């Protein structure tokens, strides 16, 4: 827990604050953002959690990336990208190819889809692989 110079804390909605100056010090792991206690009717301990719904702000972009994934699944196999040897290097190379091509043409000649969508798919594939390789926290 962070501390201010006063060193005294009090429980506040969603965390702890300094009892003297009110400085917010840390967040509870789980809390109801409306202040409802955990065992009261209507409680939902989702305060402080990832707002996954913000992805809906990118619905057109995510649809374009899904179209790239669909093209790849039909051309190769669904999920086969996960078994590609030396995947990080190869997806980085593919990302670069689409980046370079996008400077001269908007759409990939093979798929007919935007190079930017291909770049995004390759970045996501790399990120997914890296996150899977990280030790669990």
C-alpha positions in Angstrom: 0.0 0.0 0.0 1.3 3.5 -0.8 1.6 5.9 2.1 1.5 9.6 2.5 3.4 11.3 5.3 0.6 10.9 7.8 0.7 7.1 7.9 -2.9 6.6 8.9 -5.5 5.0 6.7 -9.2 4.7 6.5 -11.4 2.5 4.3 -13.1 4.3 1.6 -15.3 3.1 -1.3 -13.1 0.9 -3.4 -9.9 1.2 -1.4 -8.0 3.0 1.3 -7.2 6.7 1.9 -5.2 8.7 4.3 -7.3 9.4 7.4 -5.9 13.0 7.7 -5.5 14.3 4.1 -7.8 12.0 2.2 -5.1 10.9 -0.3 -6.2 7.7 -2.1 -3.6 5.1 -1.3 -4.7 1.9 -2.9 -7.5 0.0 -4.3 -9.2 -3.1 -2.9 -8.8 -6.1 -5.2 -12.6 -6.4 -5.6 -15.2 -3.9 -4.9 -18.6 -2.7 -6.1 -18.2 0.6 -7.8 -21.7 1.7 -6.5 -20.6 1.2 -2.9 -22.8 -1.9 -2.3 -21.3 -4.2 0.2 -20.2 -7.6 -1.2 -23.0 -9.7 0.4 -25.8 -7.2 -0.2 -28.4 -7.8 -2.9 -27.3 -6.2 -6.2 -23.6 -6.3 -5.4 -21.2 -6.8 -8.3 -17.5 -6.8 -7.4 -16.3 -5.5 -10.8 -14.8 -2.2 -9.8 -11.2 -1.8 -10.9 -11.4 -4.7 -13.4 -10.5 -4.3 -17.0 -13.2 -2.6 -19.1 -13.2 -5.2 -21.9 -16.2 -3.5 -23.4 -13.9 -0.7 -24.7 -13.0 -3.0 -27.5 -16.4 -2.3 -29.0 -14.9 1.2 -29.8 -12.9 -0.7 -32.5 -15.6 -2.8 -34.0 -14.7 -1.9 -37.6 -11.0 -2.6 -37.1 -11.6 -5.8 -35.2 -14.0 -7.0 -37.9 -11.2 -6.3 -40.5 -8.7 -8.3 -38.4 -11.3 -11.1 -38.1 -11.6 -11.2 -41.9 -7.8 -11.6 -42.1 -8.0 -14.5 -39.6 -10.8 -16.0 -41.6 -8.8 -15.7 -44.8 -5.8 -17.4 -43.1 -8.0 -20.2 -41.7 -9.4 -21.0 -45.1 -6.0 -20.8 -46.8 -4.2 -22.9 -44.2 -6.1 -24.2 -41.2 -8.1 -22.7 -38.4 -5.7 -22.1 -35.5 -2.7 -23.5 -37.4 -0.9 -20.2 -36.9 -0.2 -21.3 -33.3 2.0 -24.2 -34.5 4.2 -22.3 -37.0 7.9 -22.9 -36.2 9.8 -19.7 -35.3 6.5 -17.9 -35.2 7.6 -14.6 -33.6 10.2 -14.0 -36.3 7.9 -15.1 -39.1 5.0 -13.0 -38.0 7.3 -10.0 -37.5 8.5 -10.5 -41.1 4.9 -10.7 -42.3 4.0 -7.5 -40.4 7.0 -5.7 -42.1 6.0 -7.0 -45.5 2.5 -5.6 -45.1 3.9 -2.3 -43.7 6.1 -1.9 -46.7 3.4 -2.9 -49.2 0.9 -0.5 -47.5 3.1 2.4 -48.5 2.4 1.7 -52.2 -1.0 -0.1 -52.2 -3.9 -0.2 -49.7 -5.1 -3.7 -50.3 -3.2 -7.1 -50.2 -3.3 -8.6 -53.7 -3.7 -12.2 -52.4 -6.6 -11.6 -50.0 -8.1 -8.4 -51.2 -8.1 -7.2 -47.6 -6.4 -4.1 -46.2 -2.7 -4.3 -45.5 -3.4 -2.5 -42.2 -5.7 -5.3 -41.2 -2.9 -7.8 -42.0 -0.4 -5.8 -40.0 -2.8 -5.7 -37.0 -3.4 -9.5 -37.3 0.4 -10.2 -37.3 1.0 -7.9 -34.3 -1.8 -9.6 -32.4 -0.4 -13.0 -33.3 3.0 -11.9 -31.9 1.5 -10.5 -28.8 -0.6 -13.6 -28.2 2.5 -15.8 -28.5 4.5 -13.6 -26.2 1.8 -13.6 -23.5 1.5 -17.3 -23.7 5.2 -17.7 -23.1 5.2 -15.4 -20.0 5.2 -17.1 -16.7 1.8 -16.9 -14.9 1.6 -14.2 -12.3 
